[in-house]
Amino acid sequence: MNVTLEMTETALGNAGVRLSVSGDINIHTAMQLRKQLKTLLDPKHEEVRVDLSGVDFMDSAGIATLVEGLQWSQDSGGRFTLSGLTDNVRDIFTLAKLDTVFDIREDHASDA
């Protein structure tokens, strides 16, 4: 069982940051993601883009963490986007009808 996430931050040219996540986001790793998102969601970042292309599995704890990140960004007036959803992760968002709540992009090719 994978109990760690690999996360890499990349600065974006528009006062934003991309967080690339690899590994399973589950009850064991969601707190790591939460801590990382909490540090990124502050007034200095107008946008946080979370690249999930390295995530093949996500449980309800992972979903709850991303919902919390979305709420934090809305509270601070920032944007929170997801990209690179694998088929498994996309299916979870579709079934939960969260694909209409989050700003989901196919990939991060438009990052500048």
Buried (B, 14 or more C-beta within 10 A) or exposed (E): EBEEBEBEEEEBEEEBBBBBBBBBBBEBBBEBBBEBBEEBBEEEBBBBBBBBBBBBBBBEBBBEBBBBBBEBBEEBEBBBBBBBBBEEBBEBBEEEEBBEEBEBBEEBEEBE
